[in-house]
Amino acid sequence: MTSVTVNMALMCLASLSAGFFDAIVGGGGLIQIPALLLLFPQFVPATVLGTNKLISISGTSMAMWQYARSGHVRWRILRLPIVCAFGGAALGARLAAHLSAEVMRPLVVVLLVAVWLYTWRRKTLGAEQHESATARHPEAVMSLIALVCGVYDGFFGPGTGSFMMFGMTTLLGMDFLSATAHTKVLNCTTNLAALVTFGWQGHVQWLFAVPFLLANVLGGWLGSRLAIRQGSPFIRRFFLWAVALILARLVWGMWRWVL
């Protein structure tokens, strides 16, 4: 078996894992991007990011479809948020061309620590749907979440899904299952905006990504089915582990940069 075949097989496994992880709480890019960088060093970073978006949007679309067909997506309140997510991601991508994303890393670490502690202390957060004052205007609140997280996703990215889910559970009173379902729709939108940008610049390996794309779709299918079957308590536990892993990855990156 040649080294190319081995690398392709390893990348398919990484894409499968990323799709599974992403379908439940997001963060699949933390698996997929390092794998692409390690296994295919001939690609420049922009090509790695663009190809990652092509692979990711495939699995996220599958997960979104699964959540939607199970009745967990309220499309009526998503019309404006979808526009805001796309516009925010496009704006964030433009900002990334002029500003260093590294300035975001310490702030994101602090925010994710706060999200983790708040979720861990509030045992009932996201366990079931509940009414909140801001939930009276769900489309407007979700549009704000989509815009802010869209800009962040286009500019930096790690933890976007976690921030979206946290916003929906705290501000809209959603349970974790509903928050995950709506996050997948908005994640598809931000990924599409980034994919269009990278594709226009010629930084997407379209044919090369096909086997990884299919593996990611399978992972998205498996992850979304498990989340739907197990429900909000399972997603909450998975969410806490996911945020902890994202934090570890970011802190490790900061430590290496300092050294």
N, C-alpha and C positions, 0 to 999 in steps of 0.2 A: 504494500500500500504506500503510495507516494505521499510526500509531505503536504502537497496541495490537497489531496483527498482527505488526509487527516484534519487539516485546517478547516476544510469545508464542513466536515462532519462535526467538529468542535463548535463551529459557528452556528450550525443548525441547532445544536443542543443549547447553546447560549440564547439563541432567538426563541426557542421553545420555552425556556425558563423565563425569559424577559416577557413574553406574551402572557404567560400564566400569572406572573407577579403583577404585571401592569393591569390585567383585567380585574384584579381584586382591589388593589389600592394605588396603582400607579408606581412609577419608579423603575420601569423596565429598562430605561436608558442607562441606568447605573450598571446594568449587566451587559447590555449590548454594545455600548460605545467602547468600553475598555477592551471587550473581546475583538471588535473590529480593529482597534488600534494595535493590539498585540498580534493578531493573526495575519493582518494584511498591512504591514508597515509601509507598503509602496503607495498607499493612498494619503493625500494631504488631509489635514484635519477637517477642512471644509467639506471634502468629499465623504469623509467618515460621517460627519453630522448629517449631510444631505441624504446619504444612503440609509442611515439609521432612521430618519424620518419616514422614508418609503416603507421600510420594514415595519416600523412601529404603527403607522396608520392602518396597516392591513390587519394586525391583531386587534387594535383598538376598535376598528370597524366591526369585526366579528363580535367582540364583546358587547359593543353598543347594540348590535342587532339582537343578540341573545337577551339583553336586559329589556329592550323595547318589546320584543315578542312575548315576554313574560308579564308585560303590563306595568313595568316600573318606571317608565319615562312619560312625563307630562309634556307632550310636544307643544301644547298651547302656550306655555310660559317660556318656551325656549327660543321663540322667533328673534326677539331683540338680543338676548344673550349670545346667540350664535354669531350675529353680526358684530357684537362687541368683542367676542373672543377672537374672531378673525382679524378685525382691525387692530386690536391690542397686540396680537402676535406679530403682525406686519410692522407695527410701530416699534415693538421691542427689537425685531431683527434689524431695523434701521439704526436704532440706538447702539446696537452691538458693534456696528461698523465704526462708530466714533468714540465709544467709551470702553474701558477695560471691564470685562465681566468679573474680574478678580475682586473689584471693590465691593461686590455684592456678597462675597462668600462669608465674611464675619457676621454681617447683618442677618443673612439667611440662617446661619447656625443659631443665633440668638432667638430668632422667630420660631425655628423648629423645636428648640428646647422648650419654649413657652407653649407651643401647640401640644407637645408630648406630655408635659406636666399637667396642663389643663385637662386633656383627655383622660389621663391616668387617674387624676383626682376625682373627676366627675364620672362616677361609675355608670350613671344612667344616660350619659350623653350618647345620643345616636341609637339607644336601645330600641326606641319606638318613636313614632311621629308625635310631636307635641306643638302646641300653639305658642307663638311668640309675637311680640309687638311688630317686629319687622316682617314677619311672615304674611302680614296683611297685604303687602305689595311684593309678591314673589318675583314677578318679572323684572321690576326695577332693581331689587336687591341682587338677584342672580345676574343681571346685566353688569352691575358694579363688580361683583366677584369675577365675572368672565373677563371684563376689561382689565382689571388689575392683574389677575393671574395670566391673562393673555400677554400683556406687556412683559411680565416677568419670564414667561416661557420663551418668548422670542429673544429676550435679552440674555437670560442665564439658563433657567430650566429645571435643575434638580428640585424635586419636591412639589412641582406644580400641582399634580393630582392630589397630594396631601393637603395643600393649602385650599384647593377648591372644596374638597370633602369637608374640611374643618369649617369653612365658611358656611356651607349649606347646613351642616348639623347645628351650628351655633346660632346663625342668623335666621335661618328658615325653619328650624325645628324638624328637619328631616331625620329619619333613621339612617343608619349607615348604608343599608342596601339601596334606598332611594338616592342618597347622595352619590354613591358609586355609579349608579346608572346614569344620572344626569352629568356627572363628571366625565364619563366616557364620551358623551355627545360633544361636550365642549373641548375635550382633549383631541377628538377627531378634527375639530375645527381649527384649533391652534396648530396641530400637526400639518393640516392641509396648507395653511398659510405659510409655514416654514418650508414645506415641500415645494410649493410653487416658487418661492424665493430661491431656494437652492437649485431647483431644476432649471430655472431661467438662467442661472449663472453657470450651468453645466457641471454641477457638483453632485450629480446623482448617478450611480452605477445601476441603471435600470435592469438589464438582463442578468448581470452578475448577482443581483439581490434576490432573484426569483426563489431559489431553494430556501433561503433564510426567511423570506416573506411567508412562504407556505408553512414553515415551522412556527413562525410567530402567530399565524392564524390559528393553528392547532392549539398553541398555548393559550391564546385568547379564548378559544372555545372551551377548553378544559377549565380555565380559571373562572370564567363567568358562570359556567354551570355549577361549579362547586360553591361559589359565593351565593347564587340564587338558592341552592339547596340548603346551605348551612345558615344563611340569614345574617342579620345585623350583629349578633354577639360574636360570631366567628370573624366577621370583617373588622370589628373593633379591635380584637386581639391581633389580627394580621396588620391592621393599621399601626398599632403601637410598635410592633416589630419592624415594620417598614420604615417608619420615621426614625427609629433608632439606627437602622442600617444606613439610611441616607445621611444622618448626622455623623456616623462613624466614617463614612466615605468622604464627606466634606472636611472633617477635622484632619483626616489622614492627608488629604490633598494640601491643606494649609500647612501642616507640619513639614511635609516634604518640600514645600515652596520656601519655608523659612530656613530649612537646612540647606 
